[in-house]
Every structure is written in C-alpha cells, then in structure tokens.
C-alpha cells in the first residue's frame, strides 16, 4: 500500500501454514524458525492448543506434551511471520549468528594477515601479526597497572606487533611502539616496546630509529687508484655504518641522502683529484674532478641522493695524482640519513 513520509518500521508478510503428520513422536521439524511457542497457532484435530502447555517451540523444532499419532490431524500457522521489523535489534541476533563469511574482508581481515584480536585498553590500541599466514597473535592485559605489557603469542615464526596511543605517563600527541620477538609470551615492560614514531600536539613527527649518521676523521692516501675514505669518530653513530670499511649499508629500501665536507691537504696547484660516491662498487651519477692551489689547502663538499634496496652499500672514494693528498683527519665529515 502506498504511503507518505518515512518508511514504516514494520513489514507485513503472508501467513505460512504447515501440516504435520504424526508418527507417535513428540518432536517435529518446522518449516520456519521461531523464537517461542507464542509465534505459532497449533491445531490438533481442529482444536487450538495452548502455547507452553500442550507444546513448546524454539528454532525449527516443535515439541508436544502428548505424542502426535498418525490418526491425528495437525497443522501449524506461523503467526510470527505476519508482522516483522525492518530494523534488526541486537536482542534478535543469536550468539554466533554473524560469521566471518558474512563480513566484508576488506574492512576486517585481508588474505594472509591473520589477526586474533584488536583490543583497546586505557589509551592504547594493540595489534599483532604472525610471521606466516597461519600464525595468530593474541594480546592479553595491555597494559597492566605497573606499566608492563603481556603479549601472548599463538603460532610461531617471526611474529610481531605494535601498540599505538597517547604517550605513556600522560602528555599530548601520538606514539607508536613496536615489538618483534617470535613466540615469546613472557611479560614485557614498556621499554621493550621502543617508540618508533612520535607526533606531537603541533603535528611535528620524530622517528628515533630513522637511520642517520655523522662521522669525522679522514684517511691518509698512500696508494694509487681509488681509495675509500673511512671516518671513524662518531658524532651521530649508526649500526649501519662500518668504520672499518667506510660503508653505509641500507637496513631498509628507500631514498637516502649522503654528504661529505672537509679539507684535502696538502694539495698544491699541480695536484688533481677525482671524487665520487659508489653504490655496490659502481659510480653513482658523475665523478667530480678538482685541483689544488698555492696554499695546499682545498675545501671539498658534495651531496647526493641515492635510491637503495636492503643490503645495498655506499662509500665515498678519492683518486689523487699525488699520493700525499689526504682527506685530512681533523677536518673531514661524512654524513647521511634516510629520506623515506
């Protein structure tokens, strides 16, 4: 029937009827599910039966108090189907009624990423992922009152997880902490989850573990050919820079900034040199040539942006016409950082 205004909250349907043939049993299957006996009109030998007294019903099963014989005439009217609601109320959903197959996986769980729990406790959100497609990670008691965290891992392999929320102990901004420790389910203190990223109230972002380095100290050149300069005194240290080889090795794929700045000495007006950055032993971009002057002091600086994969290494090299030209040890800097 047409109507004006908002759609009605109720929907009217045809009444359904089912004939039940007695077999001497008490219980029989119903064609439609019900929540209670009151949704049914039951007639035995054309006499209406009293719900809850002469029969009970739940789900798709009706049970009679007295056995229904083959000589009995019995039929059921499903009155509960006559009026239903457009709105599904929470009390109308049985536990477990909504299965993963009914959920949109693009919002819940993508293929290959198995997650057994996402829990918010106090000011933190905790998530986790297994090292393989079949791993699962379960989090429990995050955090506890002592500032500790109890991750409980199910599965094996290189499992890891992260917690994200307001800085511990108060203050504004947002911090992200991560942990990777296989199947270890022991109690972990807050310090076991290093802050990998922090965004303050003004939107400024710091990443304490972003690769960066600055080393001083030069190399005395005593041989012909290209020589790798190997500064060894840390101003900003990095586990990814090797002072013995002068190489920086990329821990993660990305774009990196490299720079050098310092003194070439002694270099008179007859001396020349070539300078370059090398990635995995090959020149990146163009080498730069230069020469000395009458004072024997020549300043040199260079910067370069280099794309690197995990495990690629970069070094700075010099070739001089005079083996006595040095990257002067007390006035030489090499530095760099991951751009992103």
MOLINHU-V263634 format. One line per field, one symbol per residue. ss: DSSP state (a for helix, b for strand, c for the rest). psi: psi as a letter, one per 40 degrees, with the letter a starting at -180 (. if undefined). Layout:
ss = ???
psi = ???
//
This chain:
ss = cccccccccbbbcccbbbbcccccccbbbbbbbbccaaabbbbbccbbccbcccbbbbbbbbbbcccccccccbbbbbaaacbbbccccaaacccccccaaaccaaaaccccccccccbbbccbbbbbbccccccbbbbbbbcccccbbbbbbbcccccbbbbbbccccccccbbbbbbbcccccccbbaaacbbbbbbcccccbbcccccbbbbbccbcccccccbbccccbbbbccccbbccccbbbccccbbbbbbbbbbbbccccccbbbbbbbbccbbccccbbbbccccccbbbbbbbbbbbccccbbbbbbbbcccccbbbbbbbbbbbbbcc
psi = hiiiaihieihhiihiihhhhieeidiiiidiiidideeihhhhfehhihhedeiiihbfhhhidiihideihhihhgdeedhiidhhideehihedhiddeihddedhiheghhehhhhhbeihhiiiieideiihhihghiieeeihghhhhaaagiiaiihaihheaiaahihiihhfbeheihhideegihdhhhadeehhigdehhiihiihahhheiiihhhhgiehhdhiheehhddeehhhheihahihiiihahhiihaeeiiiiiihhhfeihhaiihiiiaaeeehhihiiiihhhiiheiiiihiihidheehihhdefhhhiiihd.
//
